């Protein structure tokens, strides 16, 4: 996720508790989604759709944080 910000992400994970919380939450959702997608009928479940929406929202929040530090 955001390879252009790799160094900043590493720095923020150790210095910014809010960023770390968002980053970890995104990764946990990603893992949960990946596990659910292993089941053939998972794509049709409303739960998966909600999880993907949450993950996208977190990704957008993380990107905004990264952009704010990049100025």
MOPE-V269223 format. One record per backbone hydrogen bond with DSSP energy under -0.5 kcal/mol. NH is the residue of the N-H (numbers start at 1). CO is the residue of the C=O. Records with the same first field share a line. If there is no record, write none. Layout:
BEGIN
NH = CO / CO
END
This chain:
BEGIN
5 = 2
6 = 3
9 = 5
10 = 6
11 = 7
12 = 8
13 = 9
14 = 10 / 11
15 = 11
16 = 12
17 = 15
20 = 16
21 = 17
22 = 18
23 = 19
24 = 20
25 = 21
26 = 22
27 = 23
28 = 24
29 = 25
30 = 26
31 = 27
32 = 28
33 = 29
34 = 30
35 = 31
36 = 32
37 = 33
38 = 34 / 35
39 = 36
42 = 39
44 = 41
45 = 42
49 = 45
50 = 46
51 = 47
52 = 48
53 = 49
54 = 50
55 = 51
56 = 52
57 = 53
58 = 54
59 = 55
60 = 56
61 = 57
62 = 58
63 = 59
64 = 60
65 = 61
66 = 62
67 = 63
68 = 64
69 = 65
70 = 66
END
